Amino acid sequence: MTDREQRELRNGAGDTFSASFELIANPVIFGLLGWYLDKKLDLFPVFTLVLALIALAYGVWKLYTNYVSSMDELLEERRSRYRNDLANG
């Protein structure tokens, strides 16, 4: 495995860890904030569920848009390499 491949593998692992942490931590944090608001306003579980679901939905949306963006970049890179290979022979 070349240095470049190892670097890409480590970068991918770091991105995956970051995304999974965000998918878990953000809904928990917002859920706890909602729980606090529910306790103060005596509305349990309204804010807990709403804030946790909003945070989860945002995390999934962010993960999806990052994935689509990276796939589009890779596709364009492959297309340009293919065009260069055709032009060069």
SVG drawing of the C-alpha trace seen along z (x, -y; Angstrom):
<svg xmlns="http://www.w3.org/2000/svg" viewBox="-47 -26 51 28">
<polyline fill="none" stroke="black" stroke-width="0.4" points="0.0,0.0 1.4,-3.4 1.7,-6.4 -1.1,-8.1 -3.5,-5.1 -2.7,-4.9 -3.4,-8.6 -6.7,-8.3 -7.7,-5.3 -6.9,-7.2 -8.7,-10.3 -11.8,-8.1 -11.7,-6.5 -11.6,-9.9 -14.5,-11.2 -16.5,-8.1 -15.8,-8.5 -16.7,-12.2 -20.0,-11.5 -21.0,-8.7 -20.2,-10.8 -22.3,-13.6 -25.2,-11.2 -25.1,-10.1 -24.0,-13.1 -26.1,-15.8 -29.5,-14.2 -28.5,-13.3 -27.4,-16.8 -30.5,-18.3 -32.7,-15.7 -31.2,-16.6 -31.8,-20.3 -35.4,-19.4 -35.7,-17.3 -34.6,-20.3 -37.1,-22.6 -39.9,-20.0 -39.1,-19.8 -39.2,-23.6 -42.4,-24.0 -44.0,-20.7 -44.6,-19.5 -42.7,-16.2 -41.8,-14.8 -42.7,-17.5 -39.4,-19.4 -37.4,-16.2 -38.7,-14.5 -38.9,-17.5 -35.4,-18.7 -33.9,-15.2 -35.7,-14.4 -34.6,-17.7 -31.0,-17.1 -31.2,-13.5 -32.8,-14.7 -30.2,-17.4 -27.4,-14.8 -28.8,-12.4 -29.3,-15.2 -25.8,-16.5 -24.3,-13.0 -26.3,-12.4 -25.3,-15.7 -21.7,-15.1 -21.9,-11.7 -23.5,-12.9 -21.0,-15.7 -18.0,-13.4 -19.5,-10.9 -20.0,-13.7 -16.4,-14.8 -15.1,-11.3 -17.3,-10.8 -16.1,-14.1 -12.5,-13.0 -13.0,-9.7 -14.7,-11.3 -11.8,-13.8 -9.3,-10.9 -11.2,-9.0 -11.4,-12.0 -7.6,-12.5 -6.9,-8.8 -9.0,-9.0 -7.3,-12.2 -3.8,-10.9 -4.3,-7.7"/>
</svg>
